[in-house]
Amino acid sequence: MKALNIITLILVIIGGINWGLVGAFNFDLVAALFGVDSGVSNLVYILVGLSALYQLIPLAQSFRAGEVRGQGAART
């Protein structure tokens, strides 16, 4: 489970960097590396999307465990 969490987190980071490049420079790194509308590019996009969905599980678990608190809770 830990390996899957790390792999999906890396894929989410790659996706975030790619979207940052698209937004800032209109440059799609995944398409540049693997080709526009290629099977590999589509696979990367699908894996990034699935990874983002998977990362909702650890996020929900951290909320339940009380690891995530708002800024107001830190002030005492």
PDB file of N, CA, C, O and CB in Angstrom:
ATOM      1  N   MET A   1       0.833  -1.191   0.000  1.00  0.00           N
ATOM      2  CA  MET A   1       0.000   0.000   0.000  1.00  0.00           C
ATOM      3  C   MET A   1       0.873   1.248   0.000  1.00  0.00           C
ATOM      4  O   MET A   1       0.543   2.231  -0.664  1.00  0.00           O
ATOM      5  CB  MET A   1      -0.945   0.002   1.212  1.00  0.00           C
ATOM      6  N   LYS A   2       1.992   1.222   0.742  1.00  0.00           N
ATOM      7  CA  LYS A   2       2.856   2.384   0.787  1.00  0.00           C
ATOM      8  C   LYS A   2       3.466   2.663  -0.584  1.00  0.00           C
ATOM      9  O   LYS A   2       3.564   3.820  -0.991  1.00  0.00           O
ATOM     10  CB  LYS A   2       3.952   2.187   1.826  1.00  0.00           C
ATOM     11  N   ALA A   3       3.878   1.613  -1.304  1.00  0.00           N
ATOM     12  CA  ALA A   3       4.454   1.797  -2.640  1.00  0.00           C
ATOM     13  C   ALA A   3       3.428   2.406  -3.587  1.00  0.00           C
ATOM     14  O   ALA A   3       3.755   3.303  -4.364  1.00  0.00           O
ATOM     15  CB  ALA A   3       4.965   0.456  -3.201  1.00  0.00           C
ATOM     16  N   LEU A   4       2.195   1.925  -3.528  1.00  0.00           N
ATOM     17  CA  LEU A   4       1.138   2.469  -4.382  1.00  0.00           C
ATOM     18  C   LEU A   4       0.885   3.934  -4.055  1.00  0.00           C
ATOM     19  O   LEU A   4       0.662   4.742  -4.957  1.00  0.00           O
ATOM     20  CB  LEU A   4      -0.157   1.659  -4.222  1.00  0.00           C
ATOM     21  N   ASN A   5       0.917   4.278  -2.788  1.00  0.00           N
ATOM     22  CA  ASN A   5       0.722   5.660  -2.369  1.00  0.00           C
ATOM     23  C   ASN A   5       1.830   6.560  -2.924  1.00  0.00           C
ATOM     24  O   ASN A   5       1.553   7.666  -3.387  1.00  0.00           O
ATOM     25  CB  ASN A   5       0.679   5.751  -0.837  1.00  0.00           C
ATOM     26  N   ILE A   6       3.059   6.101  -2.880  1.00  0.00           N
ATOM     27  CA  ILE A   6       4.190   6.891  -3.390  1.00  0.00           C
ATOM     28  C   ILE A   6       4.107   7.031  -4.906  1.00  0.00           C
ATOM     29  O   ILE A   6       4.330   8.117  -5.442  1.00  0.00           O
ATOM     30  CB  ILE A   6       5.534   6.240  -2.990  1.00  0.00           C
ATOM     31  N   ILE A   7       3.789   5.947  -5.597  1.00  0.00           N
ATOM     32  CA  ILE A   7       3.678   5.993  -7.064  1.00  0.00           C
ATOM     33  C   ILE A   7       2.577   6.955  -7.484  1.00  0.00           C
ATOM     34  O   ILE A   7       2.778   7.781  -8.374  1.00  0.00           O
ATOM     35  CB  ILE A   7       3.399   4.587  -7.638  1.00  0.00           C
ATOM     36  N   THR A   8       1.410   6.851  -6.847  1.00  0.00           N
ATOM     37  CA  THR A   8       0.312   7.738  -7.228  1.00  0.00           C
ATOM     38  C   THR A   8       0.623   9.184  -6.874  1.00  0.00           C
ATOM     39  O   THR A   8       0.235  10.094  -7.607  1.00  0.00           O
ATOM     40  CB  THR A   8      -0.984   7.302  -6.550  1.00  0.00           C
ATOM     41  N   LEU A   9       1.307   9.411  -5.778  1.00  0.00           N
ATOM     42  CA  LEU A   9       1.684  10.774  -5.416  1.00  0.00           C
ATOM     43  C   LEU A   9       2.650  11.364  -6.447  1.00  0.00           C
ATOM     44  O   LEU A   9       2.527  12.531  -6.820  1.00  0.00           O
ATOM     45  CB  LEU A   9       2.320  10.799  -4.014  1.00  0.00           C
ATOM     46  N   ILE A  10       3.596  10.569  -6.899  1.00  0.00           N
ATOM     47  CA  ILE A  10       4.533  11.023  -7.941  1.00  0.00           C
ATOM     48  C   ILE A  10       3.774  11.360  -9.226  1.00  0.00           C
ATOM     49  O   ILE A  10       4.048  12.378  -9.863  1.00  0.00           O
ATOM     50  CB  ILE A  10       5.612   9.936  -8.222  1.00  0.00           C
ATOM     51  N   LEU A  11       2.830  10.512  -9.602  1.00  0.00           N
ATOM     52  CA  LEU A  11       2.043  10.779 -10.810  1.00  0.00           C
ATOM     53  C   LEU A  11       1.202  12.039 -10.673  1.00  0.00           C
ATOM     54  O   LEU A  11       1.052  12.787 -11.639  1.00  0.00           O
ATOM     55  CB  LEU A  11       1.143   9.594 -11.124  1.00  0.00           C
ATOM     56  N   VAL A  12       0.656  12.285  -9.496  1.00  0.00           N
ATOM     57  CA  VAL A  12      -0.117  13.512  -9.272  1.00  0.00           C
ATOM     58  C   VAL A  12       0.801  14.738  -9.377  1.00  0.00           C
ATOM     59  O   VAL A  12       0.406  15.763  -9.931  1.00  0.00           O
ATOM     60  CB  VAL A  12      -0.817  13.474  -7.879  1.00  0.00           C
ATOM     61  N   ILE A  13       2.005  14.632  -8.855  1.00  0.00           N
ATOM     62  CA  ILE A  13       2.967  15.738  -8.960  1.00  0.00           C
ATOM     63  C   ILE A  13       3.332  15.979 -10.424  1.00  0.00           C
ATOM     64  O   ILE A  13       3.396  17.128 -10.861  1.00  0.00           O
ATOM     65  CB  ILE A  13       4.245  15.437  -8.128  1.00  0.00           C
ATOM     66  N   ILE A  14       3.570  14.919 -11.181  1.00  0.00           N
ATOM     67  CA  ILE A  14       3.861  15.062 -12.610  1.00  0.00           C
ATOM     68  C   ILE A  14       2.699  15.755 -13.313  1.00  0.00           C
ATOM     69  O   ILE A  14       2.906  16.649 -14.134  1.00  0.00           O
ATOM     70  CB  ILE A  14       4.136  13.683 -13.255  1.00  0.00           C
ATOM     71  N   GLY A  15       1.484  15.341 -12.989  1.00  0.00           N
ATOM     72  CA  GLY A  15       0.310  15.973 -13.587  1.00  0.00           C
ATOM     73  C   GLY A  15       0.201  17.439 -13.223  1.00  0.00           C
ATOM     74  O   GLY A  15      -0.160  18.264 -14.062  1.00  0.00           O
ATOM     75  N   GLY A  16       0.510  17.770 -11.980  1.00  0.00           N
ATOM     76  CA  GLY A  16       0.463  19.166 -11.554  1.00  0.00           C
ATOM     77  C   GLY A  16       1.499  20.018 -12.267  1.00  0.00           C
ATOM     78  O   GLY A  16       1.220  21.147 -12.671  1.00  0.00           O
ATOM     79  N   ILE A  17       2.698  19.467 -12.416  1.00  0.00           N
ATOM     80  CA  ILE A  17       3.741  20.189 -13.148  1.00  0.00           C
ATOM     81  C   ILE A  17       3.329  20.379 -14.598  1.00  0.00           C
ATOM     82  O   ILE A  17       3.519  21.455 -15.166  1.00  0.00           O
ATOM     83  CB  ILE A  17       5.085  19.439 -13.067  1.00  0.00           C
ATOM     84  N   ASN A  18       2.766  19.337 -15.199  1.00  0.00           N
ATOM     85  CA  ASN A  18       2.327  19.435 -16.588  1.00  0.00           C
ATOM     86  C   ASN A  18       1.251  20.514 -16.746  1.00  0.00           C
ATOM     87  O   ASN A  18       1.308  21.315 -17.678  1.00  0.00           O
ATOM     88  CB  ASN A  18       1.795  18.077 -17.078  1.00  0.00           C
ATOM     89  N   TRP A  19       0.272  20.537 -15.837  1.00  0.00           N
ATOM     90  CA  TRP A  19      -0.778  21.563 -15.910  1.00  0.00           C
ATOM     91  C   TRP A  19      -0.210  22.954 -15.674  1.00  0.00           C
ATOM     92  O   TRP A  19      -0.677  23.923 -16.272  1.00  0.00           O
ATOM     93  CB  TRP A  19      -1.882  21.273 -14.888  1.00  0.00           C
ATOM     94  N   GLY A  20       0.784  23.062 -14.817  1.00  0.00           N
ATOM     95  CA  GLY A  20       1.438  24.355 -14.612  1.00  0.00           C
ATOM     96  C   GLY A  20       2.112  24.840 -15.885  1.00  0.00           C
ATOM     97  O   GLY A  20       2.032  26.020 -16.224  1.00  0.00           O
ATOM     98  N   LEU A  21       2.774  23.934 -16.589  1.00  0.00           N
ATOM     99  CA  LEU A  21       3.406  24.286 -17.863  1.00  0.00           C
ATOM    100  C   LEU A  21       2.375  24.664 -18.920  1.00  0.00           C
ATOM    101  O   LEU A  21       2.588  25.589 -19.705  1.00  0.00           O
ATOM    102  CB  LEU A  21       4.259  23.126 -18.366  1.00  0.00           C
ATOM    103  N   VAL A  22       1.266  23.948 -18.933  1.00  0.00           N
ATOM    104  CA  VAL A  22       0.201  24.268 -19.895  1.00  0.00           C
ATOM    105  C   VAL A  22      -0.359  25.655 -19.601  1.00  0.00           C
ATOM    106  O   VAL A  22      -0.556  26.456 -20.515  1.00  0.00           O
ATOM    107  CB  VAL A  22      -0.933  23.205 -19.843  1.00  0.00           C
ATOM    108  N   GLY A  23      -0.612  25.934 -18.336  1.00  0.00           N
ATOM    109  CA  GLY A  23      -1.180  27.226 -17.971  1.00  0.00           C
ATOM    110  C   GLY A  23      -0.232  28.387 -18.175  1.00  0.00           C
ATOM    111  O   GLY A  23      -0.648  29.453 -18.628  1.00  0.00           O
ATOM    112  N   ALA A  24       1.031  28.199 -17.849  1.00  0.00           N
ATOM    113  CA  ALA A  24       1.991  29.299 -17.912  1.00  0.00           C
ATOM    114  C   ALA A  24       2.564  29.509 -19.316  1.00  0.00           C
ATOM    115  O   ALA A  24       2.775  30.644 -19.742  1.00  0.00           O
ATOM    116  CB  ALA A  24       3.119  29.047 -16.938  1.00  0.00           C
ATOM    117  N   PHE A  25       2.813  28.415 -20.028  1.00  0.00           N
ATOM    118  CA  PHE A  25       3.533  28.527 -21.295  1.00  0.00           C
ATOM    119  C   PHE A  25       2.820  27.862 -22.468  1.00  0.00           C
ATOM    120  O   PHE A  25       3.359  27.815 -23.574  1.00  0.00           O
ATOM    121  CB  PHE A  25       4.895  27.932 -21.148  1.00  0.00           C
ATOM    122  N   ASN A  26       1.612  27.347 -22.237  1.00  0.00           N
ATOM    123  CA  ASN A  26       0.868  26.623 -23.271  1.00  0.00           C
ATOM    124  C   ASN A  26       1.723  25.481 -23.838  1.00  0.00           C
ATOM    125  O   ASN A  26       1.736  25.239 -25.045  1.00  0.00           O
ATOM    126  CB  ASN A  26       0.432  27.591 -24.406  1.00  0.00           C
ATOM    127  N   PHE A  27       2.439  24.783 -22.937  1.00  0.00           N
ATOM    128  CA  PHE A  27       3.331  23.691 -23.321  1.00  0.00           C
ATOM    129  C   PHE A  27       2.927  22.423 -22.584  1.00  0.00           C
ATOM    130  O   PHE A  27       2.986  22.360 -21.356  1.00  0.00           O
ATOM    131  CB  PHE A  27       4.811  24.049 -23.022  1.00  0.00           C
ATOM    132  N   ASP A  28       2.522  21.428 -23.333  1.00  0.00           N
ATOM    133  CA  ASP A  28       2.111  20.142 -22.761  1.00  0.00           C
ATOM    134  C   ASP A  28       3.308  19.193 -22.824  1.00  0.00           C
ATOM    135  O   ASP A  28       3.623  18.652 -23.884  1.00  0.00           O
ATOM    136  CB  ASP A  28       0.869  19.541 -23.526  1.00  0.00           C
ATOM    137  N   LEU A  29       3.966  18.997 -21.693  1.00  0.00           N
ATOM    138  CA  LEU A  29       5.173  18.178 -21.629  1.00  0.00           C
ATOM    139  C   LEU A  29       4.891  16.726 -21.998  1.00  0.00           C
ATOM    140  O   LEU A  29       5.686  16.102 -22.701  1.00  0.00           O
ATOM    141  CB  LEU A  29       5.781  18.250 -20.237  1.00  0.00           C
ATOM    142  N   VAL A  30       3.780  16.187 -21.535  1.00  0.00           N
ATOM    143  CA  VAL A  30       3.444  14.790 -21.834  1.00  0.00           C
ATOM    144  C   VAL A  30       3.270  14.608 -23.336  1.00  0.00           C
ATOM    145  O   VAL A  30       3.791  13.651 -23.909  1.00  0.00           O
ATOM    146  CB  VAL A  30       2.156  14.358 -21.086  1.00  0.00           C
ATOM    147  N   ALA A  31       2.545  15.517 -23.976  1.00  0.00           N
ATOM    148  CA  ALA A  31       2.349  15.434 -25.427  1.00  0.00           C
ATOM    149  C   ALA A  31       3.667  15.630 -26.170  1.00  0.00           C
ATOM    150  O   ALA A  31       3.896  15.003 -27.204  1.00  0.00           O
ATOM    151  CB  ALA A  31       1.324  16.480 -25.891  1.00  0.00           C
ATOM    152  N   ALA A  32       4.533  16.495 -25.651  1.00  0.00           N
ATOM    153  CA  ALA A  32       5.828  16.722 -26.296  1.00  0.00           C
ATOM    154  C   ALA A  32       6.716  15.483 -26.199  1.00  0.00           C
ATOM    155  O   ALA A  32       7.462  15.178 -27.129  1.00  0.00           O
ATOM    156  CB  ALA A  32       6.536  17.927 -25.663  1.00  0.00           C
ATOM    157  N   LEU A  33       6.635  14.770 -25.073  1.00  0.00           N
ATOM    158  CA  LEU A  33       7.470  13.579 -24.901  1.00  0.00           C
ATOM    159  C   LEU A  33       6.944  12.366 -25.660  1.00  0.00           C
ATOM    160  O   LEU A  33       7.718  11.609 -26.246  1.00  0.00           O
ATOM    161  CB  LEU A  33       7.581  13.241 -23.437  1.00  0.00           C
ATOM    162  N   PHE A  34       5.615  12.183 -25.648  1.00  0.00           N
ATOM    163  CA  PHE A  34       5.044  10.942 -26.171  1.00  0.00           C
ATOM    164  C   PHE A  34       4.180  11.128 -27.408  1.00  0.00           C
ATOM    165  O   PHE A  34       3.716  10.144 -27.984  1.00  0.00           O
ATOM    166  CB  PHE A  34       4.234  10.284 -25.112  1.00  0.00           C
ATOM    167  N   GLY A  35       3.954  12.368 -27.830  1.00  0.00           N
ATOM    168  CA  GLY A  35       3.133  12.625 -29.011  1.00  0.00           C
ATOM    169  C   GLY A  35       1.713  12.997 -28.635  1.00  0.00           C
ATOM    170  O   GLY A  35       1.148  12.492 -27.664  1.00  0.00           O
ATOM    171  N   VAL A  36       1.154  13.892 -29.429  1.00  0.00           N
ATOM    172  CA  VAL A  36      -0.225  14.334 -29.202  1.00  0.00           C
ATOM    173  C   VAL A  36      -1.169  13.195 -29.566  1.00  0.00           C
ATOM    174  O   VAL A  36      -1.043  12.584 -30.627  1.00  0.00           O
ATOM    175  CB  VAL A  36      -0.554  15.618 -30.035  1.00  0.00           C
ATOM    176  N   ASP A  37      -2.104  12.921 -28.684  1.00  0.00           N
ATOM    177  CA  ASP A  37      -3.110  11.864 -28.879  1.00  0.00           C
ATOM    178  C   ASP A  37      -2.516  10.487 -29.133  1.00  0.00           C
ATOM    179  O   ASP A  37      -3.157   9.646 -29.763  1.00  0.00           O
ATOM    180  CB  ASP A  37      -4.004  12.224 -30.026  1.00  0.00           C
ATOM    181  N   SER A  38      -1.303  10.245 -28.655  1.00  0.00           N
ATOM    182  CA  SER A  38      -0.738   8.901 -28.780  1.00  0.00           C
ATOM    183  C   SER A  38      -1.289   8.034 -27.651  1.00  0.00           C
ATOM    184  O   SER A  38      -1.808   8.540 -26.656  1.00  0.00           O
ATOM    185  CB  SER A  38       0.827   8.937 -28.744  1.00  0.00           C
ATOM    186  N   GLY A  39      -1.168   6.746 -27.823  1.00  0.00           N
ATOM    187  CA  GLY A  39      -1.649   5.824 -26.804  1.00  0.00           C
ATOM    188  C   GLY A  39      -0.916   5.998 -25.486  1.00  0.00           C
ATOM    189  O   GLY A  39      -1.518   5.892 -24.418  1.00  0.00           O
ATOM    190  N   VAL A  40       0.392   6.266 -25.557  1.00  0.00           N
ATOM    191  CA  VAL A  40       1.182   6.442 -24.336  1.00  0.00           C
ATOM    192  C   VAL A  40       0.755   7.724 -23.616  1.00  0.00           C
ATOM    193  O   VAL A  40       0.621   7.727 -22.392  1.00  0.00           O
ATOM    194  CB  VAL A  40       2.699   6.483 -24.664  1.00  0.00           C
ATOM    195  N   SER A  41       0.544   8.804 -24.357  1.00  0.00           N
ATOM    196  CA  SER A  41       0.086  10.058 -23.736  1.00  0.00           C
ATOM    197  C   SER A  41      -1.256   9.855 -23.055  1.00  0.00           C
ATOM    198  O   SER A  41      -1.460  10.287 -21.921  1.00  0.00           O
ATOM    199  CB  SER A  41      -0.018  11.185 -24.786  1.00  0.00           C
ATOM    200  N   ASN A  42      -2.168   9.198 -23.753  1.00  0.00           N
ATOM    201  CA  ASN A  42      -3.486   8.945 -23.160  1.00  0.00           C
ATOM    202  C   ASN A  42      -3.367   8.087 -21.907  1.00  0.00           C
ATOM    203  O   ASN A  42      -4.080   8.314 -20.929  1.00  0.00           O
ATOM    204  CB  ASN A  42      -4.410   8.263 -24.175  1.00  0.00           C
ATOM    205  N   LEU A  43      -2.474   7.107 -21.932  1.00  0.00           N
ATOM    206  CA  LEU A  43      -2.265   6.264 -20.757  1.00  0.00           C
ATOM    207  C   LEU A  43      -1.728   7.079 -19.586  1.00  0.00           C
ATOM    208  O   LEU A  43      -2.167   6.897 -18.450  1.00  0.00           O
ATOM    209  CB  LEU A  43      -1.302   5.120 -21.086  1.00  0.00           C
ATOM    210  N   VAL A  44      -0.778   7.980 -19.858  1.00  0.00           N
ATOM    211  CA  VAL A  44      -0.233   8.831 -18.798  1.00  0.00           C
ATOM    212  C   VAL A  44      -1.339   9.692 -18.204  1.00  0.00           C
ATOM    213  O   VAL A  44      -1.448   9.805 -16.983  1.00  0.00           O
ATOM    214  CB  VAL A  44       0.913   9.722 -19.339  1.00  0.00           C
ATOM    215  N   TYR A  45      -2.172  10.309 -19.066  1.00  0.00           N
ATOM    216  CA  TYR A  45      -3.266  11.148 -18.565  1.00  0.00           C
ATOM    217  C   TYR A  45      -4.241  10.335 -17.712  1.00  0.00           C
ATOM    218  O   TYR A  45      -4.703  10.806 -16.672  1.00  0.00           O
ATOM    219  CB  TYR A  45      -4.016  11.805 -19.738  1.00  0.00           C
ATOM    220  N   ILE A  46      -4.548   9.124 -18.149  1.00  0.00           N
ATOM    221  CA  ILE A  46      -5.469   8.261 -17.391  1.00  0.00           C
ATOM    222  C   ILE A  46      -4.856   7.884 -16.047  1.00  0.00           C
ATOM    223  O   ILE A  46      -5.536   7.924 -15.021  1.00  0.00           O
ATOM    224  CB  ILE A  46      -5.814   6.983 -18.197  1.00  0.00           C
ATOM    225  N   LEU A  47      -3.574   7.517 -16.047  1.00  0.00           N
ATOM    226  CA  LEU A  47      -2.917   7.134 -14.797  1.00  0.00           C
ATOM    227  C   LEU A  47      -2.834   8.309 -13.825  1.00  0.00           C
ATOM    228  O   LEU A  47      -3.002   8.127 -12.619  1.00  0.00           O
ATOM    229  CB  LEU A  47      -1.515   6.594 -15.081  1.00  0.00           C
ATOM    230  N   VAL A  48      -2.577   9.514 -14.340  1.00  0.00           N
ATOM    231  CA  VAL A  48      -2.543  10.703 -13.477  1.00  0.00           C
ATOM    232  C   VAL A  48      -3.922  10.944 -12.873  1.00  0.00           C
ATOM    233  O   VAL A  48      -4.037  11.225 -11.680  1.00  0.00           O
ATOM    234  CB  VAL A  48      -2.074  11.954 -14.274  1.00  0.00           C
ATOM    235  N   GLY A  49      -4.961  10.837 -13.682  1.00  0.00           N
ATOM    236  CA  GLY A  49      -6.320  11.033 -13.168  1.00  0.00           C
ATOM    237  C   GLY A  49      -6.709   9.998 -12.126  1.00  0.00           C
ATOM    238  O   GLY A  49      -7.291  10.338 -11.096  1.00  0.00           O
ATOM    239  N   LEU A  50      -6.391   8.739 -12.388  1.00  0.00           N
ATOM    240  CA  LEU A  50      -6.676   7.677 -11.415  1.00  0.00           C
ATOM    241  C   LEU A  50      -5.867   7.872 -10.139  1.00  0.00           C
ATOM    242  O   LEU A  50      -6.347   7.596  -9.039  1.00  0.00           O
ATOM    243  CB  LEU A  50      -6.375   6.298 -12.020  1.00  0.00           C
ATOM    244  N   SER A  51      -4.635   8.349 -10.296  1.00  0.00           N
ATOM    245  CA  SER A  51      -3.787   8.599  -9.128  1.00  0.00           C
ATOM    246  C   SER A  51      -4.378   9.708  -8.254  1.00  0.00           C
ATOM    247  O   SER A  51      -4.352   9.619  -7.027  1.00  0.00           O
ATOM    248  CB  SER A  51      -2.358   8.975  -9.572  1.00  0.00           C
ATOM    249  N   ALA A  52      -4.906  10.747  -8.894  1.00  0.00           N
ATOM    250  CA  ALA A  52      -5.536  11.828  -8.130  1.00  0.00           C
ATOM    251  C   ALA A  52      -6.741  11.297  -7.355  1.00  0.00           C
ATOM    252  O   ALA A  52      -6.946  11.656  -6.195  1.00  0.00           O
ATOM    253  CB  ALA A  52      -5.968  12.981  -9.070  1.00  0.00           C
ATOM    254  N   LEU A  53      -7.531  10.448  -7.994  1.00  0.00           N
ATOM    255  CA  LEU A  53      -8.672   9.850  -7.284  1.00  0.00           C
ATOM    256  C   LEU A  53      -8.200   8.981  -6.127  1.00  0.00           C
ATOM    257  O   LEU A  53      -8.787   9.016  -5.045  1.00  0.00           O
ATOM    258  CB  LEU A  53      -9.532   9.016  -8.250  1.00  0.00           C
ATOM    259  N   TYR A  54      -7.141   8.199  -6.345  1.00  0.00           N
ATOM    260  CA  TYR A  54      -6.619   7.344  -5.288  1.00  0.00           C
ATOM    261  C   TYR A  54      -6.109   8.170  -4.111  1.00  0.00           C
ATOM    262  O   TYR A  54      -6.266   7.762  -2.960  1.00  0.00           O
ATOM    263  CB  TYR A  54      -5.503   6.455  -5.829  1.00  0.00           C
ATOM    264  N   GLN A  55      -5.505   9.316  -4.380  1.00  0.00           N
ATOM    265  CA  GLN A  55      -4.960  10.149  -3.309  1.00  0.00           C
ATOM    266  C   GLN A  55      -6.050  10.745  -2.426  1.00  0.00           C
ATOM    267  O   GLN A  55      -5.750  11.291  -1.364  1.00  0.00           O
ATOM    268  CB  GLN A  55      -4.119  11.260  -3.897  1.00  0.00           C
ATOM    269  N   LEU A  56      -7.300  10.650  -2.845  1.00  0.00           N
ATOM    270  CA  LEU A  56      -8.403  11.072  -1.976  1.00  0.00           C
ATOM    271  C   LEU A  56      -8.517  10.154  -0.751  1.00  0.00           C
ATOM    272  O   LEU A  56      -8.969  10.588   0.308  1.00  0.00           O
ATOM    273  CB  LEU A  56      -9.733  11.080  -2.763  1.00  0.00           C
ATOM    274  N   ILE A  57      -8.113   8.901  -0.895  1.00  0.00           N
ATOM    275  CA  ILE A  57      -8.198   7.945   0.219  1.00  0.00           C
ATOM    276  C   ILE A  57      -7.283   8.358   1.370  1.00  0.00           C
ATOM    277  O   ILE A  57      -7.762   8.475   2.498  1.00  0.00           O
ATOM    278  CB  ILE A  57      -7.833   6.527  -0.260  1.00  0.00           C
ATOM    279  N   PRO A  58      -5.967   8.587   1.133  1.00  0.00           N
ATOM    280  CA  PRO A  58      -5.122   9.028   2.248  1.00  0.00           C
ATOM    281  C   PRO A  58      -5.541  10.389   2.802  1.00  0.00           C
ATOM    282  O   PRO A  58      -5.397  10.647   3.997  1.00  0.00           O
ATOM    283  CB  PRO A  58      -3.673   9.088   1.804  1.00  0.00           C
ATOM    284  N   LEU A  59      -6.059  11.255   1.937  1.00  0.00           N
ATOM    285  CA  LEU A  59      -6.534  12.557   2.414  1.00  0.00           C
ATOM    286  C   LEU A  59      -7.697  12.372   3.384  1.00  0.00           C
ATOM    287  O   LEU A  59      -7.720  12.986   4.450  1.00  0.00           O
ATOM    288  CB  LEU A  59      -6.962  13.451   1.227  1.00  0.00           C
ATOM    289  N   ALA A  60      -8.654  11.534   3.021  1.00  0.00           N
ATOM    290  CA  ALA A  60      -9.792  11.278   3.908  1.00  0.00           C
ATOM    291  C   ALA A  60      -9.337  10.626   5.206  1.00  0.00           C
ATOM    292  O   ALA A  60      -9.859  10.943   6.275  1.00  0.00           O
ATOM    293  CB  ALA A  60     -10.827  10.388   3.210  1.00  0.00           C
ATOM    294  N   GLN A  61      -8.373   9.723   5.122  1.00  0.00           N
ATOM    295  CA  GLN A  61      -7.859   9.068   6.326  1.00  0.00           C
ATOM    296  C   GLN A  61      -7.164  10.065   7.243  1.00  0.00           C
ATOM    297  O   GLN A  61      -7.267   9.959   8.465  1.00  0.00           O
ATOM    298  CB  GLN A  61      -6.893   7.944   5.950  1.00  0.00           C
ATOM    299  N   SER A  62      -6.463  11.023   6.670  1.00  0.00           N
ATOM    300  CA  SER A  62      -5.780  12.013   7.504  1.00  0.00           C
ATOM    301  C   SER A  62      -6.782  12.937   8.187  1.00  0.00           C
ATOM    302  O   SER A  62      -6.549  13.384   9.310  1.00  0.00           O
ATOM    303  CB  SER A  62      -4.795  12.834   6.663  1.00  0.00           C
ATOM    304  N   PHE A  63      -7.893  13.224   7.517  1.00  0.00           N
ATOM    305  CA  PHE A  63      -8.943  14.022   8.164  1.00  0.00           C
ATOM    306  C   PHE A  63      -9.541  13.254   9.336  1.00  0.00           C
ATOM    307  O   PHE A  63      -9.765  13.821  10.405  1.00  0.00           O
ATOM    308  CB  PHE A  63     -10.049  14.399   7.150  1.00  0.00           C
ATOM    309  N   ARG A  64      -9.800  11.957   9.132  1.00  0.00           N
ATOM    310  CA  ARG A  64     -10.380  11.139  10.201  1.00  0.00           C
ATOM    311  C   ARG A  64      -9.432  10.994  11.374  1.00  0.00           C
ATOM    312  O   ARG A  64      -9.870  10.922  12.522  1.00  0.00           O
ATOM    313  CB  ARG A  64     -10.754   9.764   9.672  1.00  0.00           C
ATOM    314  N   ALA A  65      -8.137  10.951  11.099  1.00  0.00           N
ATOM    315  CA  ALA A  65      -7.146  10.786  12.163  1.00  0.00           C
ATOM    316  C   ALA A  65      -6.827  12.102  12.859  1.00  0.00           C
ATOM    317  O   ALA A  65      -6.092  12.123  13.846  1.00  0.00           O
ATOM    318  CB  ALA A  65      -5.871  10.185  11.601  1.00  0.00           C
ATOM    319  N   GLY A  66      -7.377  13.199  12.347  1.00  0.00           N
ATOM    320  CA  GLY A  66      -7.138  14.492  12.960  1.00  0.00           C
ATOM    321  C   GLY A  66      -5.800  15.106  12.591  1.00  0.00           C
ATOM    322  O   GLY A  66      -5.322  16.012  13.274  1.00  0.00           O
ATOM    323  N   GLU A  67      -5.188  14.619  11.508  1.00  0.00           N
ATOM    324  CA  GLU A  67      -3.893  15.152  11.100  1.00  0.00           C
ATOM    325  C   GLU A  67      -4.024  16.491  10.381  1.00  0.00           C
ATOM    326  O   GLU A  67      -3.079  17.280  10.363  1.00  0.00           O
ATOM    327  CB  GLU A  67      -3.181  14.157  10.206  1.00  0.00           C
ATOM    328  N   VAL A  68      -5.173  16.747   9.798  1.00  0.00           N
ATOM    329  CA  VAL A  68      -5.383  17.977   9.039  1.00  0.00           C
ATOM    330  C   VAL A  68      -6.309  18.875   9.840  1.00  0.00           C
ATOM    331  O   VAL A  68      -7.449  18.516  10.132  1.00  0.00           O
ATOM    332  CB  VAL A  68      -5.973  17.682   7.624  1.00  0.00           C
ATOM    333  N   ARG A  69      -5.797  20.054  10.192  1.00  0.00           N
ATOM    334  CA  ARG A  69      -6.607  21.018  10.934  1.00  0.00           C
ATOM    335  C   ARG A  69      -6.520  22.359  10.229  1.00  0.00           C
ATOM    336  O   ARG A  69      -5.542  22.649   9.540  1.00  0.00           O
ATOM    337  CB  ARG A  69      -6.139  21.136  12.420  1.00  0.00           C
ATOM    338  N   GLY A  70      -7.538  23.164  10.404  1.00  0.00           N
ATOM    339  CA  GLY A  70      -7.531  24.497   9.833  1.00  0.00           C
ATOM    340  C   GLY A  70      -6.531  25.398  10.573  1.00  0.00           C
ATOM    341  O   GLY A  70      -6.048  25.053  11.651  1.00  0.00           O
ATOM    342  N   GLN A  71      -6.236  26.540   9.981  1.00  0.00           N
ATOM    343  CA  GLN A  71      -5.294  27.447  10.586  1.00  0.00           C
ATOM    344  C   GLN A  71      -5.779  27.971  11.939  1.00  0.00           C
ATOM    345  O   GLN A  71      -4.976  28.243  12.831  1.00  0.00           O
ATOM    346  CB  GLN A  71      -5.026  28.594   9.655  1.00  0.00           C
ATOM    347  N   GLY A  72      -7.052  28.104  12.077  1.00  0.00           N
ATOM    348  CA  GLY A  72      -7.597  28.609  13.345  1.00  0.00           C
ATOM    349  C   GLY A  72      -7.344  27.658  14.499  1.00  0.00           C
ATOM    350  O   GLY A  72      -7.218  28.091  15.645  1.00  0.00           O
ATOM    351  N   ALA A  73      -7.268  26.371  14.213  1.00  0.00           N
ATOM    352  CA  ALA A  73      -7.047  25.385  15.273  1.00  0.00           C
ATOM    353  C   ALA A  73      -5.615  25.443  15.815  1.00  0.00           C
ATOM    354  O   ALA A  73      -5.360  25.003  16.936  1.00  0.00           O
ATOM    355  CB  ALA A  73      -7.349  23.980  14.752  1.00  0.00           C
ATOM    356  N   ALA A  74      -4.688  25.978  15.029  1.00  0.00           N
ATOM    357  CA  ALA A  74      -3.292  26.013  15.453  1.00  0.00           C
ATOM    358  C   ALA A  74      -3.053  27.115  16.475  1.00  0.00           C
ATOM    359  O   ALA A  74      -2.086  27.056  17.235  1.00  0.00           O
ATOM    360  CB  ALA A  74      -2.377  26.208  14.249  1.00  0.00           C
ATOM    361  N   ARG A  75      -3.905  28.099  16.499  1.00  0.00           N
ATOM    362  CA  ARG A  75      -3.736  29.217  17.451  1.00  0.00           C
ATOM    363  C   ARG A  75      -4.346  28.865  18.802  1.00  0.00           C
ATOM    364  O   ARG A  75      -5.542  28.591  18.902  1.00  0.00           O
ATOM    365  CB  ARG A  75      -4.386  30.514  16.899  1.00  0.00           C
ATOM    366  N   THR A  76      -3.536  28.875  19.813  1.00  0.00           N
ATOM    367  CA  THR A  76      -4.063  28.610  21.161  1.00  0.00           C
ATOM    368  C   THR A  76      -3.469  29.555  22.139  1.00  0.00           C
ATOM    369  O   THR A  76      -3.786  29.494  23.327  1.00  0.00           O
ATOM    370  CB  THR A  76      -3.791  27.181  21.597  1.00  0.00           C
TER     371      THR A  76
END
